[in-house]
Amino acid sequence: MKSDTKPDVCVVGLGYIGLPTAAVVARAGCRVHGVDVTQSVVDTINRGEIHIEEVDLDGLVQGVVARGLLKASTEMAPADVFIIAVPTPFDANHAPDISYVLAAGEAVAKVLKAGDCVILESTSPVGTTEALRDLIAARRPDLKCPGLTTETPDIAISYCPERVLPGRILEELTNNDRSIGGITPRCARKALSFYKLFVRGTCVVTDSRSAEMTKLVENAYRDVNIAFANELSIVADRMGLDVWEVIRLANRHPRVNILQPGPGVGGHCIAVDPWFIVHGAPEETPLIRTARGVNDGKIHHVIARAEALIEASPGQTVACLGLAFKANIDDFRESPARAVAARLARKYGSRIKVVEPYATELPREFEGTEAELIDIDTALESCGVLIVLVDHDAFKAVPLAERMAKAVYDTRGIWLDQPKAALPQRDQLKLAS
């Protein structure tokens, strides 16, 4: 990395994390070359526009592109610092797929030079950074790699996961603490000097495997706690209790902080990362595995309750409110709301209407269902059944007077003043069994 000027940076992957990171690094005065495999994404960014929804990102991208600090391409380019921010999904057996990381490493290896720093930010199973190092060492035997030489390495390789909340990404990229794990302490120090250019939060250095595990643990912790809330909501349904009231009262205890239940858990982090721990230690993770089962199972419970309400409202049009995995974003990855709405659309066809203010068309799984995307005003005027799946602000703002006559199933607890839908007690028991 250059010592006298700010480094040139290459960000590989311009999605929900890569693009905000590239923009924030460019704002700090670095020249950033962004790489993405999708030509339309590249073209959009080079026009100074964005392809994802995130607070204040549009203005920032427009500004750094206009100043010539950020440009995008489908081709790799030389740089001083390489940030890899590509997806790490899992397969049908919940085994992690790091093929995108390794493909990015292949591309980076071709342009590496002595003195460069490679940083993996993608959420990854323990050992992925070392696998990336081994790939680079195999492709570039002319470069001495950290941990594989007794001499001073030519390059530095580290792991530094993001820990941001969609809707607050720009603020949290800058202000949140970062865990920087180097293949060696020297690697961590080199990455640290880069992150201090734009991170105000505390940067803590460690080894790469500990940093990888830390990211997984953070999301597994949240998943387990959400699972307790979701399981509690199912118990409350069986007993005919208001789970929101129970949680409100329980949280008055000074050492109790129960989270809010929902239709499941979505997003590319909490719904995915715990499986990386389970895959790495299947016999030692019964709690984490069970929590994943509870949260995935909540989707089926919600579908059953929604179907019971729809069957009890013959002839009524049904509005499913929300498809995103959380409020006020356009990210539908692993979204339980999307799964619930699609299942209902396949069963009830044209009776199902979908309200999602952050979508311009329905996702592909709705094809052939005759479901229709409408706005909230149309839903309130024409639908007799409302199923709340996402707590978007647009839905929270609907007053009681506009929904008083509706049959409502609120999975997010945003309308606690809504009279409860009158399902027979036997149906409530059946749903929870």
Secondary structure, DSSP 8 states (H G I E B T S, - for coil): --SSS---EEEE--STTHHHHHHHHHHTT--EEEE-S-HHHHHHHHTT--SS--TTHHHHHHHHHHTTSEEEESS----SEEEE-----B-TT--B--HHHHHHHHHHHTT--TT-EEEE-S---TTHHHHHHHHHHHH-TTS--TTS-SS--SSEEEE------TTSHHHHHHHS-EEEEESSHHHHHHHHHHHTTT--S-EEEEEHHHHHHHHHHHHHHHHHHHHHHHHHHHHHHHHT--HHHHHHHHTTSTT-------S---SSSTTTHHHHHHHHSGGG-HHHHHHHHHHHHHHHHHHHHHHHHHHTSTT--EEEE--SSSTT----TT-HHHHHHHHHHHHHGGGEEEE-TT-SS--GGGTTS--EEE-HHHHHHH-SEEEE-S--HHHHT--HHHHTTSEEEESS---TTS------HHHHHHHH-
